[in-house]
Amino acid sequence: MYIAKVVGHVVATKKDSKLIGKPLLVVAPMNGVSKEFDNMNLLVAVDSVGAGVGETVLLTTGSSASRFEDSAGGPIDAAIIGIIDVMEIQD
């Protein structure tokens, strides 16, 4: 799992049938433990939890991402699987 920040939305009127009805969000993965987000490496992730722009989320990638809900086997590389309420990082 990774930590990322939701920075935008994607609208795709034509897409794989397993993605129909699934929100697509643009996320910026967190850069290490510095509490900074890496806006140079943006990803598109399927949202399974109702996240919104500005929220910090848990992100899974690879084969784990394509196994959630009714999208099993769909062409999914990244999925948002949780919304982070509080995060503490000790220096």
C-alpha positions, 0 to 999 in steps of 0.5 A, a space after each residue: 500500500 501507498 499513501 497518496 493525495 487526491 488531486 483531480 478527477 478523470 472523465 472518460 466517456 469510453 472505457 472498458 466495461 468493467 470500469 463503467 460506473 467507477 470513479 477515476 481520480 488523479 492521485 499524487 503518491 507521497 514522497 517518502 515520509 516527508 509529508 510532501 506529495 510527488 506531483 510529478 508522478 501522478 497516477 489514475 486510480 479507481 476509487 472504491 471508497 468515495 474519496 474526494 479531491 484534497 483527501 489523503 488516501 491509501 492506494 494499492 497498485 498492481 494485481 491487488 488493485 484489480 481485485 476489488 469489488 466487481 471489477 475483478 480482472 478489469 484493467 486496473 493498475 491503481 485503486 483507492 482502498 481507504 481514506 486516511 483520517 489521521 497520520 502521524 510521522 515521527 522524525 
